[in-house]
Amino acid sequence: MTERVYNFSAGPAVFPLSVLEQVQRDMLALPGVGASILEISHRSGAFTTIIEDAEKNLRKLLSIPDDYAVLFVQGGSRLQFSMVPMNLLGRGQVADYIITGSWGNYALAEAKKVGETRVAWDGKSTNYDRVPDRAELNLEPQAAYVHYTDNETIQGVEFQSEPQVGDVPLVCDVSSNFLSRPIDVRKYGLIYACAQKNAGPAGVTVVIIRKDLLKRSDPNLPGYLNYDIHAQNNSLWNTPPTFAIYVLKLITEWLLNDIGGLEAMHRRNADKARLLYEEVDRSSGFYAGHAKPQCRSLMNVTFRLPSDELTTQFVAEAKKRNLTELKGHRSVGGIRASIYNAMPLAGVEALRDFMAEFRRKNQK
Ligand SMILES: Cc1ncc(COP(=O)(O)O)c(C=O)c1O
């Protein structure tokens, strides 16, 4: 087998090896079907079972109530930045946005093209290193919805619990921490996540929407952009990304059967993240964490080194140890270690040990 590295990419990202092996095994012929997943119709019995199982598994993992629809769409989370206001923000209404980093800003910029928006809180003044307290939120009680980003992938800032917004539907971008821990779906009007971090390959985005909100979708919207049409057609209005949905189904099986559900996944993720943050905290400032400790992401661990030269050296030396994709996003700099569900503990331990060694050699 080709040697595999520990891949800390922010997405598309590391997969469970057992899932990759199964994809490889099934690639030429799905068991009982005699054709590849790449070759079968989205209307075939075999694919119907796959998409139904994918939905069933998501419902089980997240305890999704029956009055919520699960949609599989394309266009990534970026398309959701537009579809959310196109469907949920009526004329004369306003939508509130809580901005805790880059992705929240991108979502807001797209929503502004569609309708009226407000900023309920913006963490820019401290360079997006934390999430707001309840008292800091400046919410409009009549808003069509409140949008926030549960985990800011670039800054490494994560909400520990959902913001309290009263009766206004809460809309959440969970792209980079989807399926990393349990969430109480009932608290949300809509949540969305592109798959390519924790849930599968790029190409499919999961939308979970409370069914009463489907009534807001204007029938004059272009068909693909209309949530109600996707819901009425069980995500088969057009040809869905069949391969991506198949792999998503395998990932959900891995979470249910190998990991034991999202409580167990959350414990593993917390244990992994702790190893890196402990090294940051004992480094006497050599590694400077970006996020305030109470808002640290379990998925994207972000920190800076004392200089750009040391950062470059860190990334290069790590790569020689098969620890790859550690360079921080260009807008923030420093290091970002993305340690999604499928990153094994051994990978995080190897990074922690490398960090300790690099510090011993380079700390003045
Ligand atoms: C939090 C968050 N939202 C949105 C996106 C955009 O997703 P996509 O590239 O699938 O449109 C990303 C991608 O990295 C993300 O991390």
PDBQT file of the ligand as one rigid body, heavy atoms in Angstrom, charges set to zero:
ROOT
HETATM    1  C1  LIG A 401     -17.711  26.936   8.027  1.00  0.00    +0.000 C 
HETATM    2  C2  LIG A 401     -17.682  26.843   6.537  1.00  0.00    +0.000 A 
HETATM    3  N1  LIG A 401     -18.711  27.337   5.831  1.00  0.00    +0.000 NA
HETATM    4  C3  LIG A 401     -18.728  27.269   4.490  1.00  0.00    +0.000 A 
HETATM    5  C4  LIG A 401     -17.702  26.696   3.775  1.00  0.00    +0.000 A 
HETATM    6  C5  LIG A 401     -17.773  26.667   2.269  1.00  0.00    +0.000 C 
HETATM    7  O1  LIG A 401     -18.057  25.401   1.828  1.00  0.00    +0.000 OA
HETATM    8  P1  LIG A 401     -18.050  25.038   0.262  1.00  0.00    +0.000 P 
HETATM    9  O2  LIG A 401     -16.655  25.210  -0.210  1.00  0.00    +0.000 OA
HETATM   10  O3  LIG A 401     -18.548  23.639   0.237  1.00  0.00    +0.000 OA
HETATM   11  O4  LIG A 401     -18.986  25.978  -0.418  1.00  0.00    +0.000 OA
HETATM   12  C6  LIG A 401     -16.623  26.153   4.466  1.00  0.00    +0.000 A 
HETATM   13  C7  LIG A 401     -15.517  25.526   3.688  1.00  0.00    +0.000 C 
HETATM   14  O5  LIG A 401     -14.433  25.402   4.079  1.00  0.00    +0.000 OA
HETATM   15  C8  LIG A 401     -16.600  26.252   5.873  1.00  0.00    +0.000 A 
HETATM   16  O6  LIG A 401     -15.575  25.763   6.578  1.00  0.00    +0.000 OA
ENDROOT
TORSDOF 0
